[in-house]
């Protein structure tokens, strides 16, 4: 949608501004079917004809940009449910295969294989770095399809999904370590 801007707000749901048509659309939670499932949009990710919206109260909404209807990734019940009863998603990143990494503040990482529509909680980096306890708050997939994980107060982690190997980048014993432990955003230089 050239000329379109999507804005996630803290109290007014999702706003779409179509610059060419000079039109503004508001998407707020409602009781009707196929509406956005939460009021707060924390992260947005456009994938093909879908817009993924992470809410910090009720999971993840996926807006079909053609039909303008929402589907929801939400708590399904049971002790093994990967979403949790109080899903607080605050980060998303897409890999080269179209899968979506989701940062759940209470459950750590969730990977959604969009092609097979399977979701799984991901044990990342060993028990030493249990991300479920570290409050993941930002995710980034780089040009090599490596996942970078920023936490609220435990630093930066690097994970190779193909091998299942990773390490804590912001370990002060490493020479190339970062000085801060709160990682809010991650990006890659255009040259890699």
C-alpha positions as CSV (number, residue, x, y, z in Angstrom):
1,X,0.0,0.0,0.0
2,X,2.1,2.9,-1.2
3,X,1.5,6.1,0.7
4,X,0.1,4.2,3.7
5,X,1.2,4.6,7.3
6,X,0.2,2.3,10.1
7,X,0.5,3.6,13.7
8,X,0.1,1.6,16.9
9,X,-1.1,3.6,19.8
10,X,-1.2,3.2,23.6
11,X,-4.9,3.8,24.1
12,X,-6.5,4.2,20.6
13,X,-5.7,0.8,19.0
14,X,-4.4,0.9,15.5
15,X,-4.6,3.8,13.0
16,X,-4.2,3.6,9.3
17,X,-3.5,6.7,7.3
18,X,-3.8,6.5,3.5
19,X,-2.0,9.6,2.3
20,X,-3.2,9.3,-1.4
21,X,-6.9,9.1,-0.4
22,X,-6.5,11.4,2.6
23,X,-8.3,8.8,4.7
24,X,-7.9,7.8,8.3
25,X,-9.1,4.4,9.6
26,X,-9.3,3.5,13.3
27,X,-9.2,-0.1,14.5
28,X,-10.3,-0.5,18.1
29,X,-11.3,-3.6,20.1
30,X,-14.9,-4.6,20.0
31,X,-17.1,-7.6,20.7
32,X,-17.7,-8.3,17.0
33,X,-15.9,-11.1,15.3
34,X,-12.7,-10.4,13.5
35,X,-11.8,-7.2,15.3
36,X,-8.5,-6.3,16.8
37,X,-8.0,-8.1,20.1
38,X,-6.3,-5.5,22.2
39,X,-6.0,-1.8,22.6
40,X,-2.3,-1.4,22.7
41,X,-0.2,-2.1,19.6
42,X,3.4,-2.6,20.7
43,X,4.9,-3.8,17.4
44,X,3.9,-3.9,13.8
45,X,5.2,-6.3,11.1
46,X,3.9,-6.3,7.5
47,X,4.1,-9.7,5.8
48,X,2.6,-10.1,2.3
49,X,-1.0,-9.0,2.6
50,X,-1.1,-9.2,6.4
51,X,-0.2,-6.8,9.2
52,X,0.9,-8.4,12.5
53,X,0.1,-6.4,15.6
54,X,1.6,-7.3,19.0
55,X,-0.6,-6.2,21.9
56,X,0.6,-5.9,25.4
57,X,-2.6,-7.3,26.8
58,X,-4.3,-9.9,24.6
59,X,-1.8,-11.5,22.3
60,X,-1.2,-10.9,18.6
61,X,-3.7,-9.8,16.0
62,X,-3.1,-10.4,12.3
63,X,-5.0,-8.1,10.0
64,X,-5.7,-9.3,6.5
65,X,-5.1,-6.1,4.5
66,X,-7.5,-7.2,1.8
67,X,-10.5,-8.3,3.8
68,X,-9.7,-5.9,6.7
69,X,-10.5,-8.7,9.2
70,X,-8.4,-9.8,12.1
71,X,-7.3,-13.2,13.3
72,X,-5.8,-13.8,16.7
73,X,-3.0,-15.7,18.3
74,X,-4.3,-16.0,21.9
75,X,-4.3,-18.3,24.9
76,X,-5.8,-21.6,24.0
77,X,-5.8,-23.2,27.5
78,X,-3.8,-25.9,29.2
79,X,-0.5,-26.0,31.1
80,X,1.5,-26.3,27.9
81,X,-0.1,-23.4,26.1
82,X,2.8,-21.3,24.7
83,X,1.0,-18.0,24.8
84,X,0.0,-17.9,28.4
85,X,-3.1,-16.6,30.1
86,X,-1.7,-13.0,30.2
87,X,0.1,-12.7,26.9
88,X,2.3,-9.6,26.7
89,X,4.0,-9.5,23.3
90,X,6.3,-6.6,22.9
91,X,8.5,-7.5,19.9
92,X,8.3,-9.3,16.5
93,X,10.7,-10.2,13.7
94,X,10.3,-12.1,10.5
95,X,12.9,-14.6,9.2
96,X,13.8,-15.4,5.6
97,X,11.2,-18.3,5.5
98,X,8.4,-16.0,6.5
99,X,8.2,-17.4,10.0
100,X,7.6,-14.9,12.8
101,X,9.5,-14.6,16.1
102,X,7.5,-13.2,18.9
103,X,8.8,-11.8,22.2
104,X,6.5,-12.7,25.0
105,X,7.5,-10.9,28.2
106,X,6.3,-13.8,30.4
107,X,7.1,-16.8,28.2
108,X,10.3,-15.8,26.4
109,X,10.4,-16.5,22.6
110,X,7.6,-18.0,20.6
111,X,8.2,-19.0,16.9
112,X,5.2,-19.1,14.5
113,X,5.8,-21.1,11.4
114,X,3.3,-19.3,9.2
115,X,3.4,-21.8,6.3
116,X,2.5,-24.8,8.5
117,X,0.6,-22.7,11.1
118,X,2.5,-24.2,14.0
119,X,3.6,-22.3,17.0
120,X,6.3,-23.4,19.5
121,X,8.0,-22.0,22.5
122,X,11.7,-21.9,21.8
123,X,14.3,-22.9,24.4
124,X,17.1,-20.6,23.5
125,X,20.7,-20.4,24.5
126,X,20.7,-23.0,27.3
127,X,19.4,-23.0,30.9
128,X,22.2,-20.5,31.8
129,X,20.4,-17.8,29.7
130,X,16.7,-18.6,30.4
131,X,15.1,-15.8,28.4
132,X,11.7,-16.4,30.0
133,X,13.1,-14.8,33.1
134,X,15.0,-12.0,31.3
135,X,12.0,-10.0,29.9
136,X,12.7,-10.0,26.2
137,X,11.7,-6.7,24.7
138,X,13.2,-6.5,21.2
139,X,13.9,-8.8,18.4
140,X,15.8,-8.5,15.1
141,X,16.6,-11.0,12.3
142,X,19.7,-9.9,10.5
143,X,20.7,-10.4,6.8
144,X,22.3,-13.8,7.7
145,X,19.0,-15.0,9.3
146,X,20.5,-14.8,12.8
147,X,18.2,-13.7,15.6
148,X,19.2,-10.9,18.0
149,X,17.3,-10.7,21.3
150,X,17.3,-7.6,23.4
151,X,16.2,-7.8,27.0
152,X,14.9,-5.3,29.5
153,X,17.8,-5.7,32.0
154,X,19.9,-8.7,30.9
155,X,21.6,-7.5,27.8
156,X,21.8,-8.7,24.2
157,X,21.7,-12.3,22.9
158,X,22.6,-13.8,19.5
159,X,21.0,-17.0,18.3
160,X,21.5,-19.1,15.2
161,X,18.1,-20.9,14.6
162,X,19.7,-23.4,12.2
163,X,22.1,-24.7,14.8
164,X,20.3,-23.9,18.0
165,X,23.5,-22.2,19.2
166,X,23.8,-18.8,20.7
167,X,25.5,-16.6,23.2
168,X,25.1,-13.6,25.4
169,X,26.7,-10.7,23.5
170,X,26.6,-8.3,26.4
171,X,28.7,-10.4,28.7
172,X,31.1,-8.0,30.4
173,X,33.9,-10.7,30.2
174,X,33.9,-10.4,26.4
175,X,36.0,-7.6,24.9
176,X,33.3,-6.7,22.3
177,X,30.6,-6.4,25.0
178,X,28.1,-3.6,25.3
179,X,28.1,-1.3,28.3
180,X,24.3,-1.2,28.8
181,X,22.0,-4.1,29.7
182,X,18.7,-2.7,28.6
183,X,18.2,-3.3,24.8
184,X,15.1,-1.5,23.3
185,X,15.8,-1.6,19.6
186,X,18.1,-3.5,17.2
187,X,19.0,-2.7,13.6
188,X,21.6,-3.7,11.1
189,X,23.9,-1.4,9.0
190,X,22.9,-1.5,5.3
191,X,26.3,-3.2,4.5
192,X,25.7,-6.0,7.0
